[in-house]
Amino acid sequence: MKLYFSTKQIPQLQHLPLTERLAAMQTAQKKLIGPEKLFLNVLKMLVVIPVFILIIQMATNWMAIFWALLVTLLYPLIVKPVQYAMCAKYIAQPIPRTEGDK
C-alpha cells in the first residue's frame, strides 16, 4: 500500500482542483468496505485516546498538556496517509482524451 500525504499525490486526482479532489475522496470513502472502515476507526481511536488520557493526567502533571498537543499534531500525519491510500483504489481512473474528443 502506497501512502499519500496529500490528495494531490494520488495519480487519479492530480489534474483536479482542490474542491473536486475532496469530493472524489468523500465519494471514495463512502465505498470503503466494512473491515476497511473498522481499521480506520480503530486507528483513529488509537491516536485520540492517548490525548484524553494525557489531558486527565494534567491534574497531576502539567507537562502532560504538551504531550497531548504533540499527539494531536501527529494525528494528520498518521491517519490521513492511511485513509488516502485506502480510498485511492476506489477513485476511478480518468478517461484519456483523444484528439477526436471535443
N, C-alpha and C positions, 0 to 999 in steps of 0.2 A: 504494500500500500504506500503510495507516494503521498507525502504530506505537503499541503499547500498552506502558506501563511497569509495569503490574500486571495480573494476571488479572481483577481487579475492574473494570477499564476495558473489558473485552471485553463487548459488549452481551448475548451469549448466556449469559454466566456471572454477570452482575451479581446475580442473585437467589439464587445458590447459596452455601453456606458454603465456607470455605477448602478443606476436605478434598475436597469434591465438585468444586470448581474444579480442583484439582490432578489429580484422577482424570480429569476431562474433558480436561485439557491433555495428560496422558500418553496417553490414547486417541487424541487428535488427532495427537499426534506420531508415533504408530505408523502413521498413514495418510499421512504425507508421502511423496511420490514420490521417486525416486532423485535427480534433479537438485536438489530442494529439500534433501534430506539432505546431498548433496555441498556445496552452497552454505553450509549451516550449519556443517558440519565445517571447511571452508576458512576461514570467518570466525572460528571458534574458534581455529584454528591461527594465524591472523594476529594474534590477541591474545595467545596463550600463548607463542609462540616468542620474542618480544622479552623476555619476563620471564626466560627461561632465558639468553638472550644477556646481559642485564644482570647476572644472577647470576654468570655466568662472568667478566664484566668486573670484578666486585667484588674480584678478586685484585689488580688494579692501581689501582682507583678505588673507594673506599668509598662515594662518593656514588651509585654505581650501584644500591645496595640501595634507596635512597629512590625512584629512578625505577621499579625493579621493583615496589615496593609500590604506587606510583601506578598503574601499568599494571594490576596485579592488581585494584585497586579499581575501575578503569574497566570491567573485564570484564562485570559485570552491566548496566552502562549501555549497552554496545554490543551484546552478544549477545542478551540476554533480550528486548528490544523487537522485534528482528527475528524471533526464534523465536516469540514470541506472535503477531505479525502473520501469520506463515506458517501457524501452527496454527489461527488463528481461522476460516479458511474451512472447516476440517474439523469444526467443532463444530456440532452440529445446533441449529437454531432451536428455542426452547421452544414447545410447543403451547399456544396461548392457551386459557384455561379459560372456559367459558360458565357461566351461572347454572344450567343443567340438569345440569352435571357435578358429581358428588359423589364 
